[in-house]
Amino acid sequence: MPNIELTPKRDLSSFRKIAIGTWRTAKDPSVYGSLSLEMDATLDYIDAYRARTGQRLTLTHLMAKAVALALAEMPDANAVLRFGRIWLRKDVDVFFQVVMKDPDTGQIDLSGLTIRQADRKPLPDIVDEFVRVAEKVRAGKDRDKEQTRQTFKRLPGFLTGWLLDTISFLLYTLNLNLSWAGLPRDAFGSVMVTNIGSLGLEEAYVPLVPYSKVPLLVAMGAVKKTPVVDEGDDGIDTLRIARVMRLFATFDHRLLDGAHAAKMSSVLRKVFADPEAHFGRLDELPQAASA
């Protein structure tokens, strides 16, 4: 079994071939963009979901599902670059950064978790898995991640880059399954998401991580009350206050472009405008014993 289940994309446009040939690594062709999403309907959905199920649903959990749905609608964006060719992923997996504290030094460190097949996974399952795995990672009880973290803590700095490049080549370029060596299969998935809003930040663009081969990173900003203008059919505009969250995307221009971004932005707007239609009807969710 390979590291990732892939199929080659054969109908490359001339621009896509030029883009791949122009930029040699993910360090070069970063493109940045932002998207503002009205969150009133979604925040009301979260409150109702928590009251009914007892699960502590968050915007981060919803973003796992939403971004996965966007990639499912734009499968050409769910890809990895190997030997100058684009290969399409079979599954949509979403990676989240997890902030943790090193038990030995007390310093803040970063790890992560991956929600597999997030586009097809029911929301309650995503919440349960996210909470369970995040707690395990923060407690240092995820054996594979903790082994990797400890290895890099002990590794001399001048060898770090070489080792990362070597592992990336074996796992993604050659697509080898090295789980027998303690390296998890496809650890970073299709897209990386980080919630900078939980840190109090309103906006930030996060850098691509070349060794991960992930072509799209999304940062979630803090939700803020913002004036919004509605254009009336009679030509009269109205002003109202809405709760708005901004997303900040960084993508690899060798694989993705404005057309991909526009389609995925459209999907995200639809998802958060009508959460019950995309995340699950509230009246079909299991009720908590105390509800």
VOPAGU-2260 file (C-alpha; in pm, 1 decimal, decimal comma):
REM VOPAGU-2260
SITE   aa  ch    i         X         Y         Z
SITE  MET   A    0       0,0       0,0       0,0
SITE  PRO   A    1     146,4     342,1     -94,4
SITE  ASN   A    2     169,6     645,1     132,1
SITE  ILE   A    3    -119,5     815,2     -54,1
SITE  GLU   A    4    -375,6     675,4    -296,4
SITE  LEU   A    5    -326,3     883,0    -612,2
SITE  THR   A    6    -424,6     899,2    -976,5
SITE  PRO   A    7    -237,8    1109,5   -1233,9
SITE  LYS   A    8    -407,7    1419,1   -1375,3
SITE  ARG   A    9    -363,5    1399,0   -1751,6
SITE  ASP   A   10    -551,6    1700,0   -1893,3
SITE  LEU   A   11    -309,8    1973,0   -1783,9
SITE  SER   A   12    -359,4    2318,2   -1932,7
SITE  SER   A   13     -66,6    2499,8   -2091,7
SITE  PHE   A   14     -60,3    2745,4   -1801,2
SITE  ARG   A   15     -42,8    2463,0   -1548,2
SITE  LYS   A   16     255,6    2311,9   -1729,2
SITE  ILE   A   17     424,8    2652,2   -1744,9
SITE  ALA   A   18     357,5    2711,8   -1373,7
SITE  ILE   A   19     508,8    2377,2   -1279,0
SITE  GLY   A   20     812,4    2448,5   -1494,1
SITE  THR   A   21     854,3    2806,2   -1369,0
SITE  TRP   A   22     864,4    2752,0    -992,7
SITE  ARG   A   23    1094,2    2484,3    -858,7
SITE  THR   A   24     974,0    2455,9    -498,2
SITE  ALA   A   25     677,3    2555,4    -284,9
SITE  LYS   A   26     895,9    2834,1    -142,0
SITE  ASP   A   27     861,5    3034,4    -465,0
SITE  PRO   A   28     503,3    3048,6    -596,8
SITE  SER   A   29     297,8    3144,6    -289,4
SITE  VAL   A   30     -28,0    3327,9    -362,4
SITE  TYR   A   31    -231,4    3493,9     -88,3
SITE  GLY   A   32    -601,9    3573,4     -65,9
SITE  SER   A   33    -871,0    3642,4     191,4
SITE  LEU   A   34   -1243,8    3578,6     218,6
SITE  SER   A   35   -1500,1    3737,0     451,4
SITE  LEU   A   36   -1781,5    3511,2     569,9
SITE  GLU   A   37   -2091,9    3617,4     757,4
SITE  MET   A   38   -2121,2    3389,6    1058,9
SITE  ASP   A   39   -2452,5    3478,9    1225,9
SITE  ALA   A   40   -2634,9    3170,1    1097,4
SITE  THR   A   41   -2338,0    2946,0    1180,2
SITE  LEU   A   42   -2290,5    3078,0    1533,6
SITE  ASP   A   43   -2663,5    3028,6    1600,1
SITE  TYR   A   44   -2623,9    2674,2    1462,9
SITE  ILE   A   45   -2335,8    2609,1    1703,1
SITE  ASP   A   46   -2543,5    2723,0    2002,0
SITE  ALA   A   47   -2838,4    2504,4    1898,6
SITE  TYR   A   48   -2609,9    2206,8    1825,5
SITE  ARG   A   49   -2446,9    2228,3    2169,3
SITE  ALA   A   50   -2784,2    2256,9    2343,9
SITE  ARG   A   51   -2921,8    1952,8    2163,6
SITE  THR   A   52   -2623,4    1715,1    2163,4
SITE  GLY   A   53   -2408,2    1822,2    2456,8
SITE  GLN   A   54   -2104,6    1822,4    2225,1
SITE  ARG   A   55   -1886,2    2132,3    2240,1
SITE  LEU   A   56   -1895,7    2210,6    1871,2
SITE  THR   A   57   -1656,3    2489,2    1758,8
SITE  LEU   A   58   -1586,6    2683,9    1442,5
SITE  THR   A   59   -1269,2    2479,1    1401,4
SITE  HIS   A   60   -1470,9    2157,1    1381,5
SITE  LEU   A   61   -1705,3    2313,0    1125,9
SITE  MET   A   62   -1410,4    2433,4     919,6
SITE  ALA   A   63   -1285,0    2075,2     889,1
SITE  LYS   A   64   -1610,1    1982,1     720,1
SITE  ALA   A   65   -1646,5    2304,5     520,5
SITE  VAL   A   66   -1298,0    2303,1     367,7
SITE  ALA   A   67   -1333,1    1933,8     286,5
SITE  LEU   A   68   -1663,8    2000,0     108,2
SITE  ALA   A   69   -1497,4    2278,3     -90,0
SITE  LEU   A   70   -1216,9    2046,1    -199,9
SITE  ALA   A   71   -1467,3    1774,2    -289,3
SITE  GLU   A   72   -1642,1    2025,5    -516,9
SITE  MET   A   73   -1305,6    2121,0    -671,6
SITE  PRO   A   74   -1116,7    1788,6    -688,9
SITE  ASP   A   75    -838,5    1936,5    -903,4
SITE  ALA   A   76    -731,7    2129,5    -592,5
SITE  ASN   A   77    -697,2    1807,2    -393,2
SITE  ALA   A   78    -360,3    1724,4    -539,8
SITE  VAL   A   79      10,5    1669,6    -487,8
SITE  LEU   A   80     301,2    1745,9    -719,7
SITE  ARG   A   81     540,2    1459,5    -802,8
SITE  PHE   A   82     815,2    1451,2   -1068,2
SITE  GLY   A   83     672,7    1759,2   -1238,2
SITE  ARG   A   84     324,2    1606,9   -1265,9
SITE  ILE   A   85       1,6    1665,4   -1074,8
SITE  TRP   A   86    -148,6    1365,5    -899,4
SITE  LEU   A   87    -501,6    1376,6    -760,2
SITE  ARG   A   88    -574,1    1244,2    -413,0
SITE  LYS   A   89    -846,4     986,6    -362,9
SITE  ASP   A   90    -955,3    1119,8     -22,1
SITE  VAL   A   91   -1002,9    1463,4     131,0
SITE  ASP   A   92    -810,0    1478,2     458,8
SITE  VAL   A   93    -780,2    1796,7     667,3
SITE  PHE   A   94    -481,7    1869,6     891,4
SITE  PHE   A   95    -510,3    2100,3    1193,7
SITE  GLN   A   96    -227,6    2250,2    1392,4
SITE  VAL   A   97    -249,6    2180,6    1765,8
SITE  VAL   A   98     -79,4    2404,9    2021,1
SITE  MET   A   99      78,6    2207,6    2305,7
SITE  LYS   A  100     323,9    2257,9    2590,1
SITE  ASP   A  101     644,7    2056,5    2599,3
SITE  PRO   A  102     626,2    1847,8    2920,1
SITE  ASP   A  103    1004,3    1866,4    2965,7
SITE  THR   A  104    1078,1    2233,7    2895,0
SITE  GLY   A  105     737,3    2396,6    2938,7
SITE  GLN   A  106     785,5    2573,0    2605,3
SITE  ILE   A  107     497,9    2613,7    2360,8
SITE  ASP   A  108     524,1    2368,5    2072,3
SITE  LEU   A  109     315,1    2275,4    1771,1
SITE  SER   A  110     186,2    1937,7    1664,3
SITE  GLY   A  111    -122,5    1840,0    1467,1
SITE  LEU   A  112    -400,8    1601,7    1384,0
SITE  THR   A  113    -559,5    1489,0    1059,2
SITE  ILE   A  114    -931,1    1429,6    1003,1
SITE  ARG   A  115    -957,1    1162,2     733,0
SITE  GLN   A  116   -1230,8    1172,8     466,8
SITE  ALA   A  117   -1372,5    1482,8     631,9
SITE  ASP   A  118   -1609,8    1551,9     342,8
SITE  ARG   A  119   -1792,6    1222,8     402,8
SITE  LYS   A  120   -1764,3    1202,2     781,6
SITE  PRO   A  121   -2071,4    1306,2     987,8
SITE  LEU   A  122   -2019,3    1617,6    1198,1
SITE  PRO   A  123   -2066,2    1442,0    1537,0
SITE  ASP   A  124   -1791,1    1197,5    1439,2
SITE  ILE   A  125   -1561,1    1485,6    1343,6
SITE  VAL   A  126   -1617,3    1655,4    1678,9
SITE  ASP   A  127   -1557,0    1335,0    1876,7
SITE  GLU   A  128   -1243,7    1247,6    1680,8
SITE  PHE   A  129   -1104,0    1600,0    1695,3
SITE  VAL   A  130   -1147,1    1629,6    2071,9
SITE  ARG   A  131   -1013,6    1279,2    2141,3
SITE  VAL   A  132    -704,5    1309,2    1921,4
SITE  ALA   A  133    -625,0    1668,8    2023,6
SITE  GLU   A  134    -628,1    1572,1    2391,3
SITE  LYS   A  135    -402,6    1275,9    2312,9
SITE  VAL   A  136    -158,0    1494,4    2119,8
SITE  ARG   A  137    -146,8    1763,9    2389,9
SITE  ALA   A  138     -83,7    1499,7    2654,0
SITE  GLY   A  139     207,0    1358,6    2452,3
SITE  LYS   A  140      33,4    1021,4    2421,5
SITE  ASP   A  141      23,8    1002,0    2041,5
SITE  ARG   A  142     310,1     757,7    1995,0
SITE  ASP   A  143     396,5     838,8    1631,4
SITE  LYS   A  144     380,4    1216,7    1672,2
SITE  GLU   A  145     565,4    1212,6    2001,8
SITE  GLN   A  146     838,7     991,7    1857,2
SITE  THR   A  147     880,2    1229,5    1563,3
SITE  ARG   A  148     882,1    1535,1    1791,2
SITE  GLN   A  149    1145,4    1386,2    2020,4
SITE  THR   A  150    1361,0    1286,6    1722,2
SITE  PHE   A  151    1370,7    1642,3    1592,1
SITE  LYS   A  152    1435,6    1781,0    1940,6
SITE  ARG   A  153    1755,3    1572,9    1958,1
SITE  LEU   A  154    1861,3    1626,8    1596,5
SITE  PRO   A  155    2143,5    1877,4    1532,2
SITE  GLY   A  156    2006,6    2188,2    1362,1
SITE  PHE   A  157    2227,0    2158,0    1054,9
SITE  LEU   A  158    2074,0    1816,2     977,6
SITE  THR   A  159    1709,7    1915,5    1016,3
SITE  GLY   A  160    1655,5    2052,8     667,7
SITE  TRP   A  161    1830,6    1759,6     503,2
SITE  LEU   A  162    1624,2    1506,8     699,5
SITE  LEU   A  163    1295,9    1683,3     622,4
SITE  ASP   A  164    1378,0    1693,1     251,6
SITE  THR   A  165    1475,3    1325,5     254,8
SITE  ILE   A  166    1158,1    1216,7     434,2
SITE  SER   A  167     945,8    1429,7     201,3
SITE  PHE   A  168    1110,7    1273,3    -103,7
SITE  LEU   A  169    1052,0     920,6      21,9
SITE  LEU   A  170     694,1     974,1     142,7
SITE  TYR   A  171     555,5    1199,6    -128,6
SITE  THR   A  172     778,7    1201,5    -434,7
SITE  LEU   A  173     834,6     824,4    -427,9
SITE  ASN   A  174     502,3     771,4    -242,8
SITE  LEU   A  175     645,7     505,4     -11,8
SITE  ASN   A  176     460,2     377,2     291,9
SITE  LEU   A  177     711,6     407,0     577,0
SITE  SER   A  178     473,7     336,4     862,9
SITE  TRP   A  179     698,5      44,6     954,2
SITE  ALA   A  180     966,7     305,2    1036,8
SITE  GLY   A  181     733,4     508,5    1259,3
SITE  LEU   A  182     638,9     764,5     992,5
SITE  PRO   A  183     257,9     794,5     967,6
SITE  ARG   A  184      92,5     766,3     628,2
SITE  ASP   A  185       7,2    1102,0     470,8
SITE  ALA   A  186      41,0    1292,7     796,3
SITE  PHE   A  187     -54,1    1634,0     654,7
SITE  GLY   A  188    -347,6    1549,0     427,9
SITE  SER   A  189    -494,7    1765,4     153,3
SITE  VAL   A  190    -509,1    2104,1     327,6
SITE  MET   A  191    -376,5    2258,9     647,7
SITE  VAL   A  192    -600,6    2471,8     871,0
SITE  THR   A  193    -500,2    2682,3    1169,6
SITE  ASN   A  194    -728,0    2887,5    1395,0
SITE  ILE   A  195    -541,2    3212,2    1457,3
SITE  GLY   A  196    -863,0    3363,0    1592,6
SITE  SER   A  197    -831,5    3143,8    1902,1
SITE  LEU   A  198    -507,3    3332,0    1971,5
SITE  GLY   A  199    -684,2    3667,6    1942,3
SITE  LEU   A  200    -547,5    3744,9    1595,3
SITE  GLU   A  201    -778,9    3901,2    1339,8
SITE  GLU   A  202    -565,4    3826,4    1037,1
SITE  ALA   A  203    -247,1    3645,5     933,7
SITE  TYR   A  204    -119,4    3461,9     629,0
SITE  VAL   A  205      58,8    3139,1     709,3
SITE  PRO   A  206     349,9    3008,0     499,1
SITE  LEU   A  207     345,9    2696,6     287,0
SITE  VAL   A  208     532,7    2400,1     434,4
SITE  PRO   A  209     739,0    2261,5     143,4
SITE  TYR   A  210     822,2    1919,0     290,4
SITE  SER   A  211     449,8    1847,0     356,3
SITE  LYS   A  212     358,7    1880,1     -13,8
SITE  VAL   A  213      31,2    2046,4      92,5
SITE  PRO   A  214     -62,8    2313,3    -166,5
SITE  LEU   A  215    -323,4    2500,4      41,4
SITE  LEU   A  216    -315,6    2650,7     391,2
SITE  VAL   A  217    -610,3    2830,0     552,4
SITE  ALA   A  218    -598,9    3053,3     860,6
SITE  MET   A  219    -920,8    3133,0    1046,8
SITE  GLY   A  220    -937,0    3485,3    1187,7
SITE  ALA   A  221   -1130,4    3600,4    1492,8
SITE  VAL   A  222   -1503,9    3664,0    1453,7
SITE  LYS   A  223   -1578,1    4037,2    1469,6
SITE  LYS   A  224   -1891,3    4250,3    1451,9
SITE  THR   A  225   -1868,5    4435,6    1121,3
SITE  PRO   A  226   -2090,9    4684,4     934,1
SITE  VAL   A  227   -2238,2    4518,4     623,4
SITE  VAL   A  228   -2417,9    4692,6     336,9
SITE  ASP   A  229   -2707,6    4510,3     167,7
SITE  GLU   A  230   -2795,9    4623,9    -182,0
SITE  GLY   A  231   -3172,8    4644,5    -219,7
SITE  ASP   A  232   -3359,6    4556,8    -538,5
SITE  ASP   A  233   -3509,2    4906,5    -532,5
SITE  GLY   A  234   -3164,6    5062,5    -538,0
SITE  ILE   A  235   -3174,7    5155,6    -170,2
SITE  ASP   A  236   -2889,3    5016,7      35,5
SITE  THR   A  237   -2933,0    4920,1     400,9
SITE  LEU   A  238   -2668,6    4904,2     669,3
SITE  ARG   A  239   -2660,1    4635,6     938,6
SITE  ILE   A  240   -2415,5    4480,9    1182,9
SITE  ALA   A  241   -2308,7    4119,3    1122,8
SITE  ARG   A  242   -2064,6    3881,2    1285,7
SITE  VAL   A  243   -1792,8    3819,4    1028,0
SITE  MET   A  244   -1493,9    3587,0    1011,7
SITE  ARG   A  245   -1214,1    3630,7     761,5
SITE  LEU   A  246   -1023,6    3339,9     613,9
SITE  PHE   A  247    -668,0    3385,9     490,3
SITE  ALA   A  248    -543,8    3141,8     230,9
SITE  THR   A  249    -195,0    3067,8     103,4
SITE  PHE   A  250    -167,0    2838,4    -196,6
SITE  ASP   A  251      92,6    2694,2    -428,3
SITE  HIS   A  252      42,5    2855,8    -769,0
SITE  ARG   A  253     195,1    2554,0    -942,8
SITE  LEU   A  254    -117,6    2353,6    -855,2
SITE  LEU   A  255    -387,3    2610,4    -776,6
SITE  ASP   A  256    -498,1    2938,0    -930,4
SITE  GLY   A  257    -778,3    3192,7    -917,7
SITE  ALA   A  258   -1033,8    2959,4   -1075,0
SITE  HIS   A  259    -981,2    2701,6    -800,8
SITE  ALA   A  260    -997,3    2971,8    -533,0
SITE  ALA   A  261   -1317,4    3122,6    -676,5
SITE  LYS   A  262   -1497,7    2787,2    -681,6
SITE  MET   A  263   -1393,0    2694,2    -330,1
SITE  SER   A  264   -1483,9    3042,5    -201,6
SITE  SER   A  265   -1830,5    3003,1    -350,2
SITE  VAL   A  266   -1875,1    2667,8    -176,0
SITE  LEU   A  267   -1761,5    2808,4     159,4
SITE  ARG   A  268   -2005,6    3099,5     131,9
SITE  LYS   A  269   -2293,1    2858,7      66,4
SITE  VAL   A  270   -2194,0    2628,5     349,9
SITE  PHE   A  271   -2177,9    2897,4     616,9
SITE  ALA   A  272   -2486,9    3079,5     487,6
SITE  ASP   A  273   -2697,6    2764,3     536,5
SITE  PRO   A  274   -2526,5    2545,0     797,4
SITE  GLU   A  275   -2814,4    2300,4     847,3
SITE  ALA   A  276   -2812,6    2208,8     478,8
SITE  HIS   A  277   -2440,7    2126,6     481,7
SITE  PHE   A  278   -2347,9    2026,2     837,2
SITE  GLY   A  279   -2662,9    1834,6     923,6
SITE  ARG   A  280   -3018,5    1910,0    1030,8
SITE  LEU   A  281   -3048,5    1985,0    1399,8
SITE  ASP   A  282   -3368,9    1783,9    1439,6
SITE  GLU   A  283   -3188,7    1474,7    1308,3
SITE  LEU   A  284   -2904,2    1493,2    1558,8
SITE  PRO   A  285   -2901,4    1264,1    1862,8
SITE  GLN   A  286   -3009,6    1437,1    2182,1
SITE  ALA   A  287   -2791,8    1444,3    2489,9
SITE  ALA   A  288   -2931,4    1261,4    2790,9
SITE  SER   A  289   -2974,9    1588,3    2977,8
SITE  ALA   A  290   -3125,6    1775,2    2679,0
